[in-house]
């Protein structure tokens, strides 16, 4: 992975990360190596390039988390808010599986990306020892798209043994063991398809596959895996001005701290709305913070200070004196008063 020199980056630049275009915009009130990261019209977060002992690290927002590579920092920004709890679920799932001495990891390369045939089957035990690794003659054409992924050409596959020939050794390697795979449904479907073709009927194929317990992933595992590899759903591209100084026209997310050096630009709520009657959800707290920030941006510092003060008191009333969101509101109030 290429190390990027932040001093050579423009105020506005784009970069493709995991097949998704990410736009980086330097805030209009700084010349530091700081950028807002956007994926489509979704604000991912702030990234700060920090250099120490000759090495550049990318810090995430107002956190202390840092990454050596810009792409990894963006992947971290893509993580859902449920990341900490889901990461714990993933860790527990992985520990449970690794405690199973029968665990094997299976990977199957195929002739295509749909209902395809196997061209290679491999498996390792939990220590990483290879227990099976064979090319397979699929007795079918191999799609060019698949070859581009696994590099197994039709000529190579044509000289390999067929699935039926390899089945006894594969059975010995896998039967009775707990199997995991990155795309377990896809790989198992390929095996079942090969078994049906070999046996000529469904029943013996199902009987063979029934001997393969599957280490099923939880929903949290699937979501965390998607976050890690950056497989975010495509979203529409934003209309971004040519100058990076126009970045205040781009939307910022709920939860973005003013300390990050970017003013919020959310549309203001109705100023006449009474603030304190309904329960304060996280979304409502953020809406009121945004409203106060917008009020200040419009030049009405006195009203903004009042809004921050009232929000801080309301949060304290519901969540306690030392709730961090109340402290944030009071700090914003003090900053507004100090600046006049």
Secondary structure, 3 states (H helix, E strand, C coil): CCCCCHHHCCCEEEEEECCEEEEEECCCCCCCCEEEEEECCEEEEEEEEEEECCEEEEEECCCCCEECCHHHHHHHHCCCCCHHHHHHHHHHHHHHHHCCCCCEEEEEEECCCCCCCEEEEEEEECCCCEEEEEECECCCCCCHHHHHHHCCCHHHHHCCCEHHHHHHHHHHHHCCCCEECCCHHHHHHHHHHHHHHHHCCHHHHHHHHCCCCECCCCHHHHHHHHHHHCCCCCCCCCCCCCCHHHHHHCCCCCCCCHHHCCCCCCCCCCCCCCCCCCCCCHHHHHHHHHHHHHHHHCCCHHHHHHHHHHHHHHHHHHHCCCCHHHHHHHHHHHHHHHHC
